[in-house]
Every structure is written in structure tokens, then in C-alpha cells.
Amino acid sequence: MNNSIGKTFKKLRVSQNITLKAAVHNIEQLSPSRLSHWENDESNIPLNKLDQLLENIHVLPNEFAHLVGQRYVNHLSLQVQDAFIANNIEELHMLALNQLKKYNHIQDNTELFLCALTCNFYYQKTKIDIFPMSLKEKITKVLTSTSLWNYYHITTFGNVTHLLPDELLYKIAVKLINSFPHIKDCGMENHIFAFIALLNANVALIFKNPNLAKKLLHKICQFEIHQFDYYSSLYLSIVKNLLNYQQTKNPKFIKLAQNIVHFCKSINKKDAALEFEDLISQIQQIS
């Protein structure tokens, strides 16, 4: 592992007043002395220890990767998110069509996954499905055949939920749930993304099949949210209230969901607030 990463790690650890001993807590074959040598460019450590180290100093792997300049940022996904938040439907449509054309020329899974993402976001705003059936079948084949859920499978599922039929969506969500013990062992980043993907599936089922949404929510609630994952805790509360409203039409559940939005704004989590407001609005429109 590149020793410059150790310097960045040390800076983050020291800034939080976390000792070397605390940083290596419960990590096999990694002593405070060995960590210190790595931090000071005097030795290497196995790459598979990094996620555990980051968890012990309360830093998400994706955040750390950005700090050391090792994570490729997909600019299309950022454009799609910005257009979605801005409610720019024309931009979402253009991005989706361009990505579909690109896939026709470069037919690999990465481009397929991006097709799903762009079409899924466009559908959420318009309820217009422009994702071709042939590509749905390819995505479905990938997600139903995988026995090892990695980052790409998890994020792909989380970004295609509105485009799949309810029974299939539920089936794949249960498959992901059954893989959760392994996913947790792969580090907190995959743990967090998997939980969010399941909540995305639950939201889609609230619109498609509230009874299946209730069954899935019961399964999701059996899992513990990662202690550093504030977003999923808020998202789960939103999902519970929206499902309750969809099934009872009691306006108190909308009020409870809106209280969560106000809380997000009060802690300066504006993107989450806008996302939750949009979900509340969509539920109210179909009720």
C-alpha cells in the first residue's frame, strides 16, 4: 500500500485525538507499533486492514479515498443527481437518452449500470419508463445470478428499483438481505450502500405494492444501521411514515415525515431534506 496514505490516515487520527491503540482495536495482526511505522513511511500494511482502521477512526472509506485522490468520481452520476435535485426534467431526459446511445456503442456492464441509473432518476420525476425491456432483462440477469454482492451490484440495484416489477423487486431485495452478513464483513461502505439500496427498494414498493413494502420493511428492520450512518436512520423513519400513510391515509404520518425534513434542514443536510420532501410530495399525489 502506498505509504502516503499512512500520512493522511495519521492526520485524521490525530485530529480526533484517537490513540494508536484505539485505532488498531480488534484488528488481528496489527499492533500500535506497526501502525505507527506505516503512518511514518517506515513500512506497509495489508490493504484489507484499511477499512477496519477507518472504521476505528470514524471515517468512511469513500471519504478517505477522495482525500487521497484514489476514487474515480463518475461525473454522469453527479450530473444526474444535480438535475434531479434541481427538478430539471429536460436535463434528466437528455442525460438518459445520451447514456442509452453510448451503451449501444460500448456494451459493457458499467455503461449498462449507468443506463439504469439515468433512466431510474428520470422515471422518478416523470413516471415515464424509457429503459428498454432488453436492458431490464440484462440487469435482472446480473442481479438475480450474482452470489457475491459487490459495490457495483449494490449500487446498481439501488438505482434501478423504480424500473422493476414489484414481485421481482421484492425477490432481489430478499436476495440482497440474505447476503447481508457477507456484505457487512466487506466493510462499512458496502454495509451502508446496501442498507440504502434496500430502503430505495422499499420506497418503490410503497408505490407499486404496499403489502410487499410492509413485508420488506419488516425484514429490513431486523438489521442494525451502522453507527456512523446518520442518513439511513432518517431515511428509514421517512419510509416507515410514508408506508403508514399509504396504508391508512392518516395525515399524522405526513406530519411526522415533514418533521424529519425540518430536522434535516436544521442540521444543514439540505440535499437529504430536498430528497425527502420530494418523496412526501409523490406519496401525497398518488393518494
Secondary structure, 3 states (H helix, E strand, C coil): CCHHHHHHHHHHHHHCCCCHHHHCCCCCCCCHHHHHHHHCCCCCCCHHHHHHHHHHCCCCHHHHHHHCCCCCCCHHHHHHHHHHHCCCHHHHHHHHHHHHHHHHHCCCHHHHHHHHHHHHHHHHHHCCCCCCHHHHHHHHHHHHHCCCCCHHHHHHHHCCHHHCCHHHHHHHHHHHHHCHHHHHHCCHHHHHHHHHHHHHHHHHHHHHCHHHHHHHHHHHCCCCCCCCCHHHHHHHHHHHHHHHHHHHCCHHHHHHHHHHHHHHHHCCCHHHHHHHHHHHHHHHHHC
